[in-house]
Amino acid sequence: MARLLANSCFWKGGSSCAPASVLLRAYSSVNSDADYLQKSIVPTMHFQKSLPRLPIPKLEDTIKRYLNAQRPLLDDEQFRNTEQLAQNFQNGTGKQLHEELVLQDKQNKQTSYISGPWFDMYLCARDSIVLNSNPFMSFTPDPRTEYNDQLLRATNMTVSAMRFLKTIRGGYLEPEIFHLNPAKSDTQRFRKLIRFVPSSLSWYGAYMVNAYPLDMSQYFRLFNSTRLPKRNKDELVTHEKGRHLLVLRRGNFYVFDVLDKDGNIVKASEIQAHLKYILSDSSPTPEFPLGYLTSEDRNTWAGVREELVDNGNQEAIKKVDSAVFCLCLDDFPIRDRIDLSHKMLYGSGSNRWYDKSFSIIMAEGGAAAVNFEHSWGDGVAVLRFQNEVFKDSTERPAVSPQSSPAPVDSSKAVQKLTFNLNDSLKAAVTNAKNKFDAAVGSLTIESMEFKRGGKEFLKAQKLSPDAISQLSFQVAFLRQYGQTTATYESCSTAAFKHGRTETIRPASTYTKKCSEAFVKNPSKYSSAELRQMLNECSKYHGQLTKEAAMGQGFDRHLFALRYLAAAKGITLPELFQDPAYARINHNVLSTSTLTSPAVQIGGFAPVVSDGFGLGYGVHDDWIGCNVSAYPARDVKQFVQCVHQSLEDIFKVLEDKPVNK
């Protein structure tokens, strides 16, 4: 369980996701009703009440794990100092804070100890959410090339998205479960039995057959939701009564209903007609495109938004906020995967509304992606949504190349939103655009594909594919920069009620020793010795992965203790003032992995100015990564070093000599 939970995560600044392999399963009970994806006989939220609570680790375990993670990053003197501060914390202020945290947790059994502080972390962040928060995941192209037409695919994905909305709100979406023994639990017999077990006990019934239901509390924020900029702390709002879709085209805003007054999905041919009408609109990009404002720092945007509303735009802004989701129809093609990453990660600031819970971006030629705002939740709901929409739109498309748009008057059904802008608002848009252009202009992205082998080969070698991938990043960084650096890998804790994420710390004394052996003097070691080091790295990484998935890391616990100290007005404990604490949380290598048949490639920006944003996937017979960086780092050389590192590791596994 721990392995799959941790190794199927896509993250930027702390996201999590559910196991991709369990999300693209066959539907258990597809209903012929075209408005639904499926009709699960087990209600969507059946297990939610009885999910186990996220455990708070023992303080002594957290300190031990923290010091283990610090060891490869510090010299002896630095480590002795950090060790002393950690022990002082454990025996003093930390002990008091931990006891208070445990007490608070017992009084708030409806949630997890990390949920509130984690929401605050996101919503109180004042930086732009572009590059600093929103990631993207691109859809795999439709296997039938004729269905990758922009209008056709936009229509089909919109219909499938609305089917998802109807299915989840009706309680018909099959609950998220990780099956350790699918032959017993991923069956109709299990479903027929478990649906009669009361919700307060249902988790235990699943546990008896090695099935682990996952938290689904974030799903309700998928649709009709927006992050509103507020001074000092943003707000999440959801307008479930909204029936319209928001469409952006060349910086112009359009809305039309995709649900009728009875809550039924509007006919696919009518949606197609309305999208065709929008695509044929020859209106140029506005001189002052409002989308750029959502890329501003949050306090600036909060002030501008107030002025925007006060200037007679309240109804138009409400339409934007309450739309089921945002569909961005771009008017440029995608040249290659690097271009795809740039376009889907930030794209044209004029044709985005980054505050929406998610946007489906559709370029010319049908290349598509989800770009999502991160504060409302982690990748769990987004990945499930993406997998279901891909499956439904490719296997059960609502329209085909032979379909004709409905003969309706779209000029009456589609409303083009207009905004009143005074000189102050125009200046604000111009300023936002200038900042946006400067920020995205400094980002570089490179990708790498290692074709020598992948998951199948590494498993045959009894090695963790994720551990070997992470080791290759450590070897690459040492080769390029001569040192070991702070590294972050996200791990889902969705097995617990309101679980968010925990951090795996891949840089260890084992990876440091192994990296130095590969980089500094490989000829000094025999293949057997190098192989033994690989085994040790894999074993230790597996331990870290299991601990993190079970809520037994150290990062979230220390984060919560620091948050509690600040909330109580306590002087910041010395542990958190230690330069080593700042360094380990300055994550130069921010990494996240995701493999799913629905996802072609994903990406995010670095979390620090001198870091790498490293999305990667270990496939059956190849390993790929998509890496971003700012000018402080040479991303092209880094991906070359990653490739070389994998070459060296595979040579050892194939028992061939490694060159220095």
PyMOL commands that set and color helices and strands:
alter all, ss='L'
color gray80, all
select helices_A, chain A and resi 2-7+20-23+48-50+59-73+76-91+93-107+115-124+145-148+150-169+182-185+188-194+202-207+219-221+268-280+290-295+298-322+337-345+349-351+379-395+410-413+423-441+455-460+465-481+509-520+522-524+527-549+555-567+574-577+579-584+635-653
alter helices_A, ss='H'
color red, helices_A
select strands_A, chain A and resi 136-139+177-179+211-213+225-228+235-238+244-249+252-257+326-333+358-364+368-372+415-416+444-450+487-492+501-504+589-593+599-603+612-618+623-629
alter strands_A, ss='S'
color yellow, strands_A
deselect
rebuild
show_as cartoon
